[in-house]
Amino acid sequence: MKREKRGAGRPAAVPDRDGPRPLWRQKDFTVFWAAQTLSVLGDSFALIALPLLVLEATGSVARMGLLTAVGGAAAVLAAVFAGTVVDRVDRRRLLISCDLVRMALYGLIPLVWAFGPRIWLLYAVLPVCEAVGMFFAVGYVTVVRGLVGTARLTEANGRLNATAAAAGVLGPLCAGLVAARTGPATAVAVDAASFAVSAACLRGVRLGARAGDDTPAPGGSTVREDLRTGVSFLRRHPLLRALTLLLFGFSFLTFGLTDLVVYHLKHDLGHGDDTVGTVMAAGAVGTIAGSLLVARVRRRLGFGPTWIGAVALCGLACAALGPVRTVSGVAVLSAAFLAGAGVAGTCSMSLRQEITPEPLLGRVTSAYWTLQYSAAPVGAALLTWAAGQWGTAPAALTAGSACVLIALAALLTPIRTA
């Protein structure tokens, strides 16, 4: 596959995308937007269904955490290679291929589960799907700027996250109802079908050529050299360096939080699968609110106060989870946590897209996520193990308090004045 020539200019369509046209009137972005919304709608089924499959078959929160950890470890490993691949190949074809692979693999689960639980299948399928999903995620980040231009990045990312969260409101609610009536495996089948629809939508998206600058496009470099290029860019930029270090700790502490919420609702409070779906759906409302407000809040307060406040909100919500004994209380705290995570995530992703040269964006994103999530699988396993050993309240309080400390530590870095 031929690489774009170095120094090639940005296509004429891109500056126009920075103009006054509303995002919803930009056809390629709208189709891409729809594809991601459909994909997240299905993914939210798997978010509920896979932990429920494990809990239904084993009754163990530790096994739930182990599955999350295995999937997370696969994603971290894939992140090492993802930037190299994304910066070299046709991004649209890569995104479509990732959707089709996940469709096929997730589709295996309900077929095999029809003959009885097979926990080993989850440990085989989920790591591959998470690895493929990482390739998709890195490609996704590099595509958005080409679709909407730099000036609209925060707005576009906010809208993508908001509609994805809106799909997440319906998805977990339906997943819980489906799981309660026909079993969690059926919910996974919906996830598989969603990837097929997403791939079909992406076939209609037209991506502009990548913008060029003085940075050589990757050619004969090795994966190690490409990863080193991304890490070097992060290390030289004080703001991105601080964000990477702090998000390393935040991901370690919160990666297993969904499993903790599911365990708290089912084990501690004694509720069923439909309640789990309802709480997750209510929590997704927080993501919608945060994603719709992030562009306005960032313009008014600046990056630093917005990001620090969002992380502090996540920590406070997590710390308060354990003592809460009502479904409504868990739903409110889940919404608060996801609102903070949505604001912080959209801010950090938009900032990275804005300041990274486009030919480097895949490699920088790959390095960023490799470093950020490298310890997250271990954190998920430890969080759920601690909940199983000592209870949800001590585990949640410890993780939440540490998140608040991360927000306070950010006040001592360049993030404060960004």
C-alpha positions as CSV (number, residue, x, y, z in Angstrom):
1,M,0.0,0.0,0.0
2,K,1.4,3.4,-1.0
3,R,2.2,6.0,1.6
4,E,1.1,9.6,1.1
5,K,4.0,11.7,-0.1
6,R,5.9,13.7,2.5
7,G,5.0,17.4,2.5
8,A,1.6,16.7,0.9
9,G,-0.7,19.6,1.8
10,R,-4.0,19.3,3.7
11,P,-6.8,18.6,1.3
12,A,-8.9,21.6,0.4
13,A,-12.0,20.1,2.2
14,V,-10.4,20.2,5.6
15,P,-10.1,24.0,6.1
16,D,-13.7,24.2,5.0
17,R,-14.6,21.8,7.8
18,D,-13.1,24.3,10.2
19,G,-15.7,26.8,8.9
20,P,-19.1,27.7,10.2
21,R,-20.9,24.6,8.8
22,P,-22.5,22.7,11.7
23,L,-21.1,19.2,12.3
24,W,-24.4,17.5,11.6
25,R,-24.3,18.9,8.1
26,Q,-21.0,17.3,7.3
27,K,-21.9,14.0,5.7
28,D,-18.7,12.0,6.3
29,F,-18.6,13.0,10.0
30,T,-22.3,12.2,10.4
31,V,-22.0,8.7,8.9
32,F,-18.9,8.1,11.1
33,W,-20.8,9.4,14.1
34,A,-23.7,7.0,13.4
35,A,-21.3,4.0,13.0
36,Q,-19.7,4.7,16.3
37,T,-23.0,5.1,18.1
38,L,-24.3,1.8,16.7
39,S,-21.0,0.1,17.7
40,V,-21.2,1.4,21.3
41,L,-24.8,0.4,21.5
42,G,-23.8,-3.2,20.9
43,D,-20.6,-2.9,23.0
44,S,-22.7,-1.8,26.0
45,F,-24.4,-5.2,25.8
46,A,-21.1,-7.0,26.1
47,L,-20.0,-4.6,28.9
48,I,-22.9,-6.1,31.0
49,A,-23.2,-9.6,29.5
50,L,-19.6,-10.8,29.8
51,P,-19.3,-10.1,33.6
52,L,-22.7,-11.7,34.0
53,L,-21.7,-14.8,32.1
54,V,-18.7,-15.2,34.4
55,L,-20.7,-14.5,37.6
56,E,-23.5,-16.8,36.5
57,A,-21.1,-19.7,35.8
58,T,-18.7,-19.3,38.7
59,G,-20.2,-16.9,41.3
60,S,-16.7,-15.3,41.7
61,V,-15.9,-11.6,41.5
62,A,-12.3,-12.5,41.3
63,R,-12.9,-14.4,38.1
64,M,-14.7,-11.4,36.7
65,G,-11.7,-9.2,37.6
66,L,-9.4,-11.7,36.0
67,L,-11.3,-11.7,32.7
68,T,-11.2,-7.9,32.7
69,A,-7.4,-8.0,33.5
70,V,-6.7,-10.5,30.7
71,G,-8.6,-8.4,28.2
72,G,-6.9,-5.2,29.4
73,A,-3.4,-6.8,29.1
74,A,-4.2,-7.8,25.5
75,A,-5.2,-4.2,24.8
76,V,-2.0,-2.9,26.3
77,L,0.1,-5.3,24.2
78,A,-1.7,-4.3,21.1
79,A,-1.1,-0.7,21.8
80,V,2.6,-1.3,21.3
81,F,2.0,-2.2,17.7
82,A,-1.2,-0.2,16.9
83,G,0.5,3.2,16.2
84,T,2.9,1.6,13.8
85,V,0.1,0.0,11.9
86,V,-2.2,3.0,11.9
87,D,0.4,5.4,10.6
88,R,1.2,3.0,7.7
89,V,-2.1,1.6,6.4
90,D,-5.4,2.8,4.9
91,R,-7.3,3.8,8.1
92,R,-10.8,3.2,6.7
93,R,-10.0,-0.3,5.7
94,L,-8.4,-0.9,9.1
95,L,-11.5,0.3,11.0
96,I,-13.8,-1.9,8.8
97,S,-11.6,-4.9,9.3
98,C,-11.5,-4.4,13.1
99,D,-15.3,-4.3,13.1
100,L,-15.7,-7.5,11.1
101,V,-13.2,-9.4,13.2
102,R,-15.0,-8.5,16.4
103,M,-18.3,-9.4,14.8
104,A,-17.1,-12.9,14.1
105,L,-15.4,-13.5,17.4
106,Y,-18.2,-12.2,19.6
107,G,-20.7,-14.2,17.4
108,L,-19.0,-17.4,18.6
109,I,-19.9,-16.9,22.2
110,P,-23.7,-17.4,21.9
111,L,-23.3,-20.2,19.5
112,V,-21.0,-22.2,21.9
113,W,-22.9,-21.1,25.0
114,A,-26.0,-22.8,23.6
115,F,-24.4,-26.1,24.4
116,G,-23.4,-25.0,27.9
117,P,-21.1,-22.5,29.7
118,R,-17.5,-22.5,28.4
119,I,-15.6,-20.0,30.5
120,W,-12.4,-20.8,28.6
121,L,-14.0,-19.3,25.5
122,L,-14.4,-15.9,27.1
123,Y,-10.7,-15.9,28.1
124,A,-9.8,-16.8,24.5
125,V,-12.2,-14.4,22.7
126,L,-12.1,-11.3,24.9
127,P,-8.3,-10.7,24.7
128,V,-8.3,-10.9,20.9
129,C,-11.3,-8.6,20.7
130,E,-9.7,-6.1,23.1
131,A,-6.5,-6.2,21.0
132,V,-8.4,-5.6,17.8
133,G,-10.4,-2.9,19.6
134,M,-7.1,-1.1,20.5
135,F,-6.2,-1.0,16.8
136,F,-9.6,0.4,16.1
137,A,-9.3,3.0,18.9
138,V,-6.0,4.3,17.8
139,G,-7.2,4.6,14.2
140,Y,-10.4,6.3,15.4
141,V,-8.4,9.0,17.1
142,T,-6.4,9.7,14.0
143,V,-9.5,10.0,11.8
144,V,-11.5,12.6,13.7
145,R,-9.2,15.5,13.0
146,G,-9.2,14.8,9.3
147,L,-13.0,14.7,9.4
148,V,-13.7,18.0,11.2
149,G,-10.5,20.0,11.4
150,T,-8.6,21.1,14.4
151,A,-10.9,23.9,15.6
152,R,-13.9,21.6,16.1
153,L,-12.0,18.7,17.8
154,T,-13.4,19.2,21.3
155,E,-16.9,19.7,20.0
156,A,-16.7,16.7,17.7
157,N,-15.2,14.5,20.4
158,G,-17.9,15.7,22.9
159,R,-20.7,14.8,20.4
160,L,-19.2,11.4,19.6
161,N,-18.9,10.7,23.3
162,A,-22.4,12.0,24.1
163,T,-24.2,10.0,21.5
164,A,-22.1,6.9,22.3
165,A,-23.2,7.4,25.9
166,A,-26.8,7.9,24.8
167,A,-26.6,4.5,23.1
168,G,-25.1,3.4,26.4
169,V,-28.2,4.4,28.2
170,L,-30.3,2.1,26.1
171,G,-27.8,-0.6,25.7
172,P,-27.2,-1.6,29.4
173,L,-30.9,-1.3,30.1
174,C,-31.8,-3.6,27.3
175,A,-28.9,-5.9,28.0
176,G,-30.0,-6.3,31.6
177,L,-33.6,-7.1,30.5
178,V,-32.4,-9.5,27.8
179,A,-30.0,-11.2,30.2
180,A,-32.7,-11.6,32.8
181,R,-35.1,-13.2,30.3
182,T,-33.0,-15.0,27.7
183,G,-29.6,-15.1,29.3
184,P,-26.4,-13.0,28.9
185,A,-25.2,-14.9,25.9
186,T,-28.0,-13.4,23.8
187,A,-26.9,-10.0,24.7
188,V,-23.4,-10.8,23.3
189,A,-25.1,-11.8,20.0
190,V,-26.5,-8.2,19.8
191,D,-23.0,-6.9,20.3
192,A,-21.8,-9.0,17.4
193,A,-24.5,-7.7,15.1
194,S,-23.7,-4.1,16.0
195,F,-20.2,-4.5,14.6
196,A,-21.6,-5.7,11.3
197,V,-23.8,-2.5,11.0
198,S,-20.8,-0.3,12.0
199,A,-18.6,-1.8,9.3
200,A,-21.4,-1.2,6.7
201,C,-21.6,2.4,7.8
202,L,-17.8,2.9,7.6
203,R,-17.8,1.8,4.0
204,G,-19.6,5.0,3.2
205,V,-17.1,7.3,5.0
206,R,-14.7,9.3,2.8
207,L,-11.5,10.3,4.6
208,G,-9.2,13.0,3.3
209,A,-5.5,12.6,2.7
210,R,-3.3,13.0,5.8
211,A,-1.8,16.4,6.3
212,G,2.0,16.5,5.9
213,D,4.7,18.3,7.8
214,D,8.5,17.9,8.2
215,T,8.1,14.6,10.1
216,P,9.1,11.6,8.0
217,A,6.4,9.1,7.5
218,P,7.4,5.6,8.9
219,G,9.0,3.4,6.4
220,G,11.5,0.7,7.3
221,S,11.5,1.5,11.0
222,T,10.9,-1.2,13.6
223,V,8.0,-1.4,16.1
224,R,10.5,-0.5,18.8
225,E,11.7,2.6,17.0
226,D,8.1,3.7,16.3
227,L,7.1,3.3,19.9
228,R,10.2,5.1,21.0
229,T,9.3,7.9,18.6
230,G,5.9,8.3,20.3
231,V,7.3,8.0,23.8
232,S,10.0,10.6,22.9
233,F,7.3,13.1,21.8
234,L,5.4,12.6,25.1
235,R,8.6,12.9,27.2
236,R,9.6,16.2,25.5
237,H,6.2,17.8,26.0
238,P,5.8,18.8,29.7
239,L,2.0,18.8,29.6
240,L,1.6,15.4,27.9
241,R,4.3,13.9,30.1
242,A,2.4,14.9,33.2
243,L,-0.9,13.7,31.8
244,T,0.5,10.3,30.9
245,L,2.0,9.8,34.4
246,L,-1.2,10.8,36.2
247,L,-3.5,8.8,33.9
248,F,-1.2,5.8,34.5
249,G,-2.3,5.9,38.2
250,F,-5.9,6.8,37.4
251,S,-6.3,3.8,35.1
252,F,-4.7,1.4,37.6
253,L,-7.2,2.5,40.2
254,T,-10.4,2.5,38.2
255,F,-10.1,0.0,35.3
256,G,-12.1,-2.6,37.3
257,L,-14.8,-0.3,38.6
258,T,-17.5,-1.7,36.3
259,D,-16.9,-5.2,37.8
260,L,-17.0,-3.7,41.3
261,V,-20.4,-2.0,40.6
262,V,-21.8,-5.3,39.2
263,Y,-20.6,-7.2,42.2
264,H,-21.9,-4.6,44.6
265,L,-25.4,-4.7,43.1
266,K,-25.7,-8.5,42.8
267,H,-23.7,-9.7,45.8
268,D,-23.9,-7.0,48.4
269,L,-27.4,-5.7,47.6
270,G,-29.0,-8.9,46.2
271,H,-30.4,-7.5,43.0
272,G,-30.9,-9.1,39.6
273,D,-29.5,-8.6,36.1
274,D,-32.2,-6.2,35.1
275,T,-31.2,-3.9,38.0
276,V,-27.6,-4.0,36.8
277,G,-28.6,-2.9,33.4
278,T,-30.8,-0.1,34.8
279,V,-27.9,1.2,37.0
280,M,-25.5,1.1,34.1
281,A,-27.9,2.9,31.9
282,A,-28.5,5.6,34.5
283,G,-24.7,5.9,34.9
284,A,-24.4,6.5,31.2
285,V,-26.5,9.6,31.6
286,G,-23.5,11.1,33.4
287,T,-21.3,10.5,30.3
288,I,-23.9,12.2,28.1
289,A,-24.0,15.3,30.4
290,G,-20.2,15.4,30.7
291,S,-19.6,15.0,27.0
292,L,-22.1,17.7,26.0
293,L,-20.8,20.2,28.6
294,V,-17.0,19.6,28.1
295,A,-16.4,22.0,25.2
296,R,-18.3,24.8,27.0
297,V,-16.6,24.2,30.4
298,R,-13.1,23.9,28.8
299,R,-13.6,27.2,27.0
300,R,-14.7,28.9,30.2
301,L,-12.3,27.4,32.7
302,G,-9.4,26.2,30.6
303,F,-8.0,22.7,30.2
304,G,-6.3,22.4,33.6
305,P,-9.2,23.3,36.0
306,T,-11.6,21.2,33.9
307,W,-9.4,18.1,33.9
308,I,-8.4,18.3,37.5
309,G,-12.0,18.9,38.7
310,A,-13.3,16.0,36.6
311,V,-10.7,13.6,38.1
312,A,-11.5,14.8,41.6
313,L,-15.2,14.1,40.9
314,C,-14.4,10.6,39.8
315,G,-12.4,9.9,43.0
316,L,-15.2,11.2,45.3
317,A,-17.9,9.2,43.5
318,C,-15.8,6.0,43.7
319,A,-14.9,6.5,47.4
320,A,-18.6,6.8,48.3
321,L,-19.7,3.7,46.4
322,G,-19.2,1.1,49.1
323,P,-21.3,2.5,51.9
324,V,-24.3,3.2,49.6
325,R,-27.0,0.5,50.1
326,T,-29.7,1.7,47.6
327,V,-29.9,1.2,43.9
328,S,-30.7,4.9,43.3
329,G,-27.6,5.9,45.3
330,V,-25.4,3.5,43.2
331,A,-26.9,4.9,40.0
332,V,-26.2,8.5,41.1
333,L,-22.6,7.8,42.0
334,S,-22.1,5.8,38.7
335,A,-23.4,8.8,36.8
336,A,-21.1,11.2,38.7
337,F,-18.1,9.0,38.1
338,L,-18.9,8.6,34.3
339,A,-19.5,12.3,34.0
340,G,-16.1,13.1,35.4
341,A,-14.5,10.4,33.3
342,G,-16.2,11.7,30.1
343,V,-15.0,15.3,30.7
344,A,-11.4,14.3,31.6
345,G,-11.2,11.8,28.7
346,T,-12.6,14.1,26.1
347,C,-10.3,16.9,27.3
348,S,-7.1,14.9,27.2
349,M,-7.9,13.2,23.9
350,S,-8.7,16.5,22.2
351,L,-5.5,18.2,23.6
352,R,-3.4,15.3,22.3
353,Q,-5.0,15.6,18.8
354,E,-4.5,19.3,18.7
355,I,-0.8,19.4,19.5
356,T,0.5,16.2,17.9
357,P,1.7,16.4,14.2
358,E,-0.7,14.3,12.2
359,P,2.0,11.9,10.7
360,L,2.9,11.2,14.3
361,L,-0.6,10.9,15.7
362,G,-0.9,7.1,15.5
363,R,2.5,6.5,17.1
364,V,1.9,9.1,19.8
365,T,-1.5,7.7,20.6
366,S,-0.1,4.2,20.7
367,A,2.6,5.2,23.1
368,Y,0.2,7.2,25.2
369,W,-2.2,4.4,25.7
370,T,0.5,1.8,26.2
371,L,2.0,3.8,29.0
372,Q,-1.4,4.8,30.5
373,Y,-2.9,1.4,30.6
374,S,0.2,-0.8,31.2
375,A,-0.7,-1.4,34.8
376,A,-4.5,-1.1,34.5
377,P,-5.1,-4.9,34.1
378,V,-3.2,-5.5,37.3
379,G,-5.2,-2.8,39.0
380,A,-8.5,-4.4,37.9
381,A,-7.5,-7.8,39.2
382,L,-6.4,-6.3,42.6
383,L,-9.5,-4.1,43.0
384,T,-11.9,-7.1,42.5
385,W,-9.7,-9.4,44.6
386,A,-9.7,-6.8,47.4
387,A,-13.5,-6.5,47.1
388,G,-13.9,-10.3,47.4
389,Q,-11.5,-10.4,50.4
390,W,-12.5,-7.4,52.4
391,G,-15.7,-6.1,50.9
392,T,-16.7,-3.5,48.4
393,A,-16.6,-0.5,50.7
394,P,-12.8,-0.7,51.7
395,A,-11.8,-1.4,48.1
396,A,-13.9,1.5,46.7
397,L,-12.8,3.9,49.4
398,T,-9.1,3.2,48.8
399,A,-9.3,3.6,45.0
400,G,-11.4,6.7,45.2
401,S,-9.2,8.4,47.8
402,A,-6.1,7.7,45.6
403,C,-7.9,9.3,42.6
404,V,-8.5,12.5,44.6
405,L,-4.8,12.5,45.5
406,I,-4.0,12.3,41.7
407,A,-6.2,15.3,41.1
408,L,-4.3,17.2,43.9
409,A,-0.9,16.1,42.4
410,A,-2.0,17.6,39.1
411,L,-1.9,21.1,40.8
412,L,1.9,20.7,41.0
413,T,2.3,20.1,37.3
414,P,1.9,22.1,34.1
415,I,-1.7,20.8,33.9
416,R,-2.7,23.5,36.4
417,T,-2.0,26.4,34.1
418,A,-2.9,24.7,30.8
